[in-house]
Amino acid sequence: MSATPNSPNTPSLGVSGPNTPATPSTPVPRIERPKSVKCVVVGDGAVGKVGKTCILHVYANNTFPEEYIPTVFENYSTSVIVEGKSVNLGLWDTADYDRLRPLSYPGTNVFLLCFSIIAPSSFENVTKKWIGEIRQFSGEHVPILLIGTKKDLGNDPEITEMLLSKGHAPITPAQGELLKKEIGAVKYMECSALHNVGVKEVFNEAIRTSLYGVTRRRIKATCSIL
C-alpha cells in the first residue's frame, strides 16, 4: 500500500514540512507498565509443617482447603492494586527437597519465612537452616518477613498442655520479635490460614516492602486483588 499525500481537507497530524509553520502536537500519554513482585514462601514441611501451602491457597482462593492439597502450591500470579498502581504479584511455594528448592530463589523480591507457633522445631530452624539458605542463594539484599503461622492454635489449652509435657511451649509474639531482630527481617507478623486471620495483611506487607523498601514499608496503602 502506497502512502498518499494530505489533501487540503485532510486534518494535520502535527508533522510540519520545511515551509510549514510548526503546530503544537498533543503529547502522547506515557503508559506505565505494571510492576512485578515475586514473593517466595519458605519454611519447614514434613514434621515441622508450618502450613505455608495453606496460606498461599487461602490468599489466592479466599477459602481454607478442606480436602487434601499437594505439598507444593502451583505458582500463582494475580494483579493487585497498590496505591492506585497495578502490580503483578507472583506467589511461589517451595519444595521440601533441598536440591530443588533453591531453583525457586532467583529473582525473588521478598521472602516470607514461616514457622509454626506450635512447632518449636520450626522456630529453631529459622536460624539453623532457612536464613542461611536464603542468604546463600539470594544474597543479603532481598527483604524477609518473618511469619508465625497457626496463630489460632497458640492459645489452645490441649496443644499448650501437650507442648508443656514435652518441655516446650507455644512461641510468643515477643519471641518472634526477638528472632526478627536476630535474622535482620523487616517485620514479624502472625496469621491463621484456618480462620483467614492476618493472611491478606501478610501479603499486603510483602508487596509494600518489595515496592517501597524497608524505609517506606509502613505506608498505609490499600491492596486489592483484581
NORGI-V6417 format. One record per residue. N is the residue number from 0. RES is the residue in one small letter. SS is DSSP state (helix for helix, strand for strand, loop for the rest). PHI is phi in whole degrees, -180 to 180 (* if undefined). Layout:
n=N res=RES ss=SS phi=PHI
n=N res=RES ss=SS phi=PHI
This chain:
n=0 res=m ss=loop phi=*
n=1 res=s ss=loop phi=-94
n=2 res=a ss=loop phi=-77
n=3 res=t ss=loop phi=-112
n=4 res=p ss=loop phi=-66
n=5 res=n ss=loop phi=-68
n=6 res=s ss=loop phi=-86
n=7 res=p ss=loop phi=-58
n=8 res=n ss=loop phi=-95
n=9 res=t ss=loop phi=-83
n=10 res=p ss=loop phi=-65
n=11 res=s ss=loop phi=-69
n=12 res=l ss=loop phi=-98
n=13 res=g ss=loop phi=87
n=14 res=v ss=loop phi=-109
n=15 res=s ss=loop phi=-105
n=16 res=g ss=loop phi=-87
n=17 res=p ss=loop phi=-63
n=18 res=n ss=loop phi=-108
n=19 res=t ss=loop phi=-107
n=20 res=p ss=loop phi=-59
n=21 res=a ss=loop phi=-68
n=22 res=t ss=loop phi=-111
n=23 res=p ss=loop phi=-64
n=24 res=s ss=loop phi=-105
n=25 res=t ss=loop phi=-74
n=26 res=p ss=loop phi=-62
n=27 res=v ss=loop phi=-80
n=28 res=p ss=loop phi=-62
n=29 res=r ss=loop phi=-81
n=30 res=i ss=loop phi=-90
n=31 res=e ss=loop phi=-89
n=32 res=r ss=loop phi=-71
n=33 res=p ss=loop phi=-61
n=34 res=k ss=strand phi=-77
n=35 res=s ss=strand phi=-116
n=36 res=v ss=strand phi=-127
n=37 res=k ss=strand phi=-103
n=38 res=c ss=strand phi=-113
n=39 res=v ss=strand phi=-111
n=40 res=v ss=strand phi=-106
n=41 res=v ss=strand phi=-128
n=42 res=g ss=strand phi=154
n=43 res=d ss=loop phi=-61
n=44 res=g ss=loop phi=-113
n=45 res=a ss=helix phi=53
n=46 res=v ss=helix phi=-61
n=47 res=g ss=helix phi=-94
n=48 res=k ss=loop phi=-52
n=49 res=v ss=loop phi=-101
n=50 res=g ss=loop phi=82
n=51 res=k ss=helix phi=-65
n=52 res=t ss=helix phi=-66
n=53 res=c ss=helix phi=-66
n=54 res=i ss=helix phi=-61
n=55 res=l ss=helix phi=-63
n=56 res=h ss=helix phi=-64
n=57 res=v ss=helix phi=-65
n=58 res=y ss=helix phi=-66
n=59 res=a ss=helix phi=-74
n=60 res=n ss=helix phi=-115
n=61 res=n ss=loop phi=63
n=62 res=t ss=loop phi=-142
n=63 res=f ss=loop phi=-83
n=64 res=p ss=loop phi=-72
n=65 res=e ss=loop phi=-76
n=66 res=e ss=loop phi=-97
n=67 res=y ss=loop phi=-62
n=68 res=i ss=loop phi=-123
n=69 res=p ss=loop phi=-58
n=70 res=t ss=loop phi=-60
n=71 res=v ss=loop phi=-111
n=72 res=f ss=loop phi=-73
n=73 res=e ss=loop phi=-64
n=74 res=n ss=loop phi=-53
n=75 res=y ss=strand phi=-129
n=76 res=s ss=strand phi=-128
n=77 res=t ss=strand phi=-148
n=78 res=s ss=strand phi=-98
n=79 res=v ss=strand phi=-128
n=80 res=i ss=strand phi=-97
n=81 res=v ss=strand phi=-126
n=82 res=e ss=loop phi=50
n=83 res=g ss=loop phi=82
n=84 res=k ss=strand phi=-110
n=85 res=s ss=strand phi=-84
n=86 res=v ss=strand phi=-128
n=87 res=n ss=strand phi=-88
n=88 res=l ss=strand phi=-100
n=89 res=g ss=strand phi=-107
n=90 res=l ss=strand phi=-106
n=91 res=w ss=strand phi=-125
n=92 res=d ss=loop phi=-86
n=93 res=t ss=loop phi=-129
n=94 res=a ss=loop phi=-77
n=95 res=d ss=loop phi=-81
n=96 res=y ss=loop phi=-80
n=97 res=d ss=helix phi=-60
n=98 res=r ss=helix phi=-73
n=99 res=l ss=helix phi=-88
n=100 res=r ss=helix phi=-57
n=101 res=p ss=helix phi=-62
n=102 res=l ss=helix phi=-66
n=103 res=s ss=helix phi=-85
n=104 res=y ss=loop phi=-80
n=105 res=p ss=loop phi=-56
n=106 res=g ss=loop phi=81
n=107 res=t ss=loop phi=-69
n=108 res=n ss=loop phi=-97
n=109 res=v ss=strand phi=-158
n=110 res=f ss=strand phi=-107
n=111 res=l ss=strand phi=-106
n=112 res=l ss=strand phi=-96
n=113 res=c ss=strand phi=-106
n=114 res=f ss=strand phi=-139
n=115 res=s ss=strand phi=-92
n=116 res=i ss=loop phi=-61
n=117 res=i ss=loop phi=-104
n=118 res=a ss=loop phi=-129
n=119 res=p ss=helix phi=-54
n=120 res=s ss=helix phi=-63
n=121 res=s ss=helix phi=-70
n=122 res=f ss=helix phi=-66
n=123 res=e ss=helix phi=-65
n=124 res=n ss=helix phi=-72
n=125 res=v ss=helix phi=-57
n=126 res=t ss=helix phi=-90
n=127 res=k ss=helix phi=-72
n=128 res=k ss=helix phi=-131
n=129 res=w ss=helix phi=-73
n=130 res=i ss=helix phi=-64
n=131 res=g ss=helix phi=-65
n=132 res=e ss=helix phi=-65
n=133 res=i ss=helix phi=-61
n=134 res=r ss=helix phi=-68
n=135 res=q ss=helix phi=-64
n=136 res=f ss=helix phi=-99
n=137 res=s ss=helix phi=-125
n=138 res=g ss=loop phi=84
n=139 res=e ss=loop phi=-91
n=140 res=h ss=loop phi=-88
n=141 res=v ss=loop phi=-77
n=142 res=p ss=strand phi=-69
n=143 res=i ss=strand phi=-126
n=144 res=l ss=strand phi=-106
n=145 res=l ss=strand phi=-90
n=146 res=i ss=strand phi=-122
n=147 res=g ss=strand phi=-93
n=148 res=t ss=strand phi=-97
n=149 res=k ss=loop phi=59
n=150 res=k ss=helix phi=-58
n=151 res=d ss=helix phi=-65
n=152 res=l ss=helix phi=-97
n=153 res=g ss=loop phi=-64
n=154 res=n ss=loop phi=-110
n=155 res=d ss=loop phi=-72
n=156 res=p ss=helix phi=-59
n=157 res=e ss=helix phi=-66
n=158 res=i ss=helix phi=-68
n=159 res=t ss=helix phi=-61
n=160 res=e ss=helix phi=-63
n=161 res=m ss=helix phi=-63
n=162 res=l ss=helix phi=-67
n=163 res=l ss=helix phi=-62
n=164 res=s ss=helix phi=-66
n=165 res=k ss=loop phi=-104
n=166 res=g ss=loop phi=82
n=167 res=h ss=loop phi=-123
n=168 res=a ss=loop phi=-157
n=169 res=p ss=loop phi=-58
n=170 res=i ss=loop phi=-73
n=171 res=t ss=loop phi=-91
n=172 res=p ss=helix phi=-57
n=173 res=a ss=helix phi=-63
n=174 res=q ss=helix phi=-65
n=175 res=g ss=helix phi=-62
n=176 res=e ss=helix phi=-65
n=177 res=l ss=helix phi=-64
n=178 res=l ss=helix phi=-67
n=179 res=k ss=helix phi=-56
n=180 res=k ss=helix phi=-66
n=181 res=e ss=helix phi=-62
n=182 res=i ss=helix phi=-95
n=183 res=g ss=loop phi=76
n=184 res=a ss=loop phi=-74
n=185 res=v ss=loop phi=-71
n=186 res=k ss=strand phi=-159
n=187 res=y ss=strand phi=-111
n=188 res=m ss=strand phi=-138
n=189 res=e ss=strand phi=-123
n=190 res=c ss=loop phi=-154
n=191 res=s ss=strand phi=-131
n=192 res=a ss=loop phi=-70
n=193 res=l ss=loop phi=-58
n=194 res=h ss=loop phi=-103
n=195 res=n ss=loop phi=52
n=196 res=v ss=strand phi=-109
n=197 res=g ss=loop phi=80
n=198 res=v ss=helix phi=-68
n=199 res=k ss=helix phi=-61
n=200 res=e ss=helix phi=-63
n=201 res=v ss=helix phi=-61
n=202 res=f ss=helix phi=-74
n=203 res=n ss=helix phi=-61
n=204 res=e ss=helix phi=-66
n=205 res=a ss=helix phi=-62
n=206 res=i ss=helix phi=-64
n=207 res=r ss=helix phi=-63
n=208 res=t ss=helix phi=-62
n=209 res=s ss=helix phi=-66
n=210 res=l ss=helix phi=-77
n=211 res=y ss=helix phi=-109
n=212 res=g ss=loop phi=81
n=213 res=v ss=helix phi=-65
n=214 res=t ss=helix phi=-70
n=215 res=r ss=helix phi=-114
n=216 res=r ss=loop phi=-66
n=217 res=r ss=loop phi=-91
n=218 res=i ss=loop phi=-59
n=219 res=k ss=loop phi=-84
n=220 res=a ss=loop phi=-93
n=221 res=t ss=loop phi=-97
n=222 res=c ss=strand phi=-121
n=223 res=s ss=strand phi=-135
n=224 res=i ss=strand phi=-81
n=225 res=l ss=loop phi=-79
